[in-house]
């Protein structure tokens, strides 16, 4: 039977099981399950949900942008987001590799029960911070950070909260649990 694991990746952990450079933390430091692979990546300086499985078809459905599986991120940004900045994120912004698809973007309170990050974010007393919830249906390299920077709100801390219907609920950093397989709608046949 296929396996599906939800993992709360801590800050400064690579989303892979091996590393050519000595001393960097990887998934192998937390998960001792053979034959599973991450469905997509999460940058070393980001935290949060990583879905792992031994089912190649499921990895493709999660990680390939053509399936448009929503991924929700919580971004602590430098500055206070004006309505205009949030609206630009909702419409999509121009990045150096082209325009992004529209995103769901909302101002939010700091997440309740949020664990401290080690090391902590840089703190500047003169600059306020705020939290934004962003839901994307595409996955470019460092996309959330580039989108928030494009609207004048540099990301200080980034947590992936959800992938599709899976969330971090109940998972502390470094913890994982097995999960049920999703009930995706049936694939439409391709017409040639």
Residue, then its C-alpha position, 0 to 999 in steps of 0.5 A: x500500500x502506498x505511503x503518504x507522510x506530512x512533515x513540518x520542515x524546520x528552518x535551515x533543513x534541505x528538502x532532500x534526503x542526501x547532501x553533498x556538503x557535510x554538516x547541512x541538515x536534511x530530511x534524513x535527520x528527521x524521517x527514517x522511512x525508506x522509498x519516499x520522496x518529497x512532492x515538490x520543494x521548500x527552500x532551506x530558509x522556509x519552514x512548513x509542510x512538505x508532503x512525501x510519498x512513494x507514489x510517483x503519480x501522486x508526486x506529479x499531481x502535487x508538484x506539477x503546476x498544470x494540476x493547479x493544486x493550491x498551496x497556502x503560505x504564511x508570510x511575515x513581511x517587513x512593513x504594513x501591507x496597504x490594500x493596493x499591495x494586496x490587490x496587486x498580489x491578487x491580480x498577479x505581479x510581474x517578475x523577471x521570469x514573467x507575470x504570476x498567476x493571480x493569488x489569494x492574498x489576505x492580511x492575517x493576525x500572527x498565527x496562534x501557537x506559532x513556534x519560534x524560529x531558530x535563528x529568529x528573524x532580523x528585527x528592526x524596531x523602527x520597521x513594523x511587520x505583518x502577516x499575509x496569507x497567500x495561496x498560489x496555484x503555480x510553483x516558481x522558484x522562491x515565488x512568494x518571496x519574489x512576489x512580496x518583494x515586488x509589492x514592497x513587502x520583503x518576506x522575513x519568515x515564510x511558512x507553508x501551511x497547506x498543500x491542497x487539503x493537507x495542513x500542518x495542524x498538530x505538527x511541531x517543527x521536525x514532526x511527521x505523521x502518516x496521512x490518508x491518500x487524497x480523493x482527487x477527481x478522476x483525470x480527464x482523458x487527453x485528446x490527441 
